[in-house]
Amino acid sequence: MNQDEKAKRYDWLLNEYKKIESQINLIPRIPLEETLQDVNSREYTPENLIKVTNLKNMQQQIDLDVKRLF
């Protein structure tokens, strides 16, 4: 892969990372009052936590892909 292809791939990966970050930010969190009362201080419902975890795993994969470029 030449430098131009690496640059295009990097830009695409960065764009995908930002899209995932936006998706994470759209997932509703438990209100702060409830979070503070919860012994485990969970920010998300169990269903939403699974979604957030999956999206963060996708971001980690993108991080690995970026590291492999250089």
C-alpha positions as CSV (number, residue, x, y, z in Angstrom):
1,M,0.0,0.0,0.0
2,N,1.6,3.3,-1.0
3,Q,1.5,6.5,1.0
4,D,-1.5,7.9,-0.9
5,E,-3.6,4.8,-0.3
6,K,-2.6,4.8,3.3
7,A,-3.7,8.4,3.6
8,K,-7.0,7.7,2.1
9,R,-7.5,4.6,4.3
10,Y,-6.5,6.7,7.4
11,D,-9.1,9.4,6.4
12,W,-11.8,6.8,6.0
13,L,-11.0,5.1,9.3
14,L,-11.0,8.4,11.1
15,N,-14.4,9.3,9.6
16,E,-15.7,5.9,10.7
17,Y,-14.4,6.5,14.2
18,K,-16.2,9.8,14.4
19,K,-19.4,8.3,13.2
20,I,-19.2,5.7,15.9
21,E,-18.5,8.4,18.5
22,S,-21.6,10.2,17.3
23,Q,-23.7,7.0,17.7
24,I,-22.4,6.5,21.2
25,N,-23.3,10.1,22.1
26,L,-26.9,9.4,20.9
27,I,-27.4,6.5,23.2
28,P,-29.4,7.8,26.2
29,R,-27.8,7.7,29.6
30,I,-29.4,7.0,32.9
31,P,-30.2,10.4,34.7
32,L,-27.5,11.5,37.0
33,E,-29.7,11.3,40.1
34,E,-30.3,7.6,39.4
35,T,-26.7,7.0,38.6
36,L,-25.6,8.5,41.9
37,Q,-28.0,6.3,43.8
38,D,-26.8,3.1,42.0
39,V,-24.1,1.3,44.0
40,N,-22.4,0.4,40.7
41,S,-22.8,4.0,39.2
42,R,-24.0,2.7,35.9
43,E,-24.4,5.3,33.2
44,Y,-26.5,3.1,30.8
45,T,-29.3,0.6,31.0
46,P,-28.1,-3.0,30.5
47,E,-29.3,-2.9,26.9
48,N,-27.7,0.4,26.1
49,L,-24.5,-0.7,27.8
50,I,-24.3,-3.6,25.4
51,K,-24.7,-1.2,22.5
52,V,-22.0,1.2,23.8
53,T,-19.6,-1.7,24.5
54,N,-20.1,-3.0,20.9
55,L,-19.5,0.4,19.5
56,K,-16.4,1.0,21.6
57,N,-15.1,-2.4,20.4
58,M,-15.5,-1.2,16.9
59,Q,-13.5,1.9,17.7
60,Q,-10.7,-0.3,19.2
61,Q,-10.6,-2.3,16.0
62,I,-10.3,1.0,14.0
63,D,-7.4,2.0,16.4
64,L,-5.7,-1.3,15.6
65,D,-6.2,-0.8,11.9
66,V,-4.7,2.7,12.1
67,K,-1.7,1.3,13.9
68,R,-1.1,-1.3,11.2
69,L,-1.0,1.4,8.6
70,F,2.2,3.0,10.1
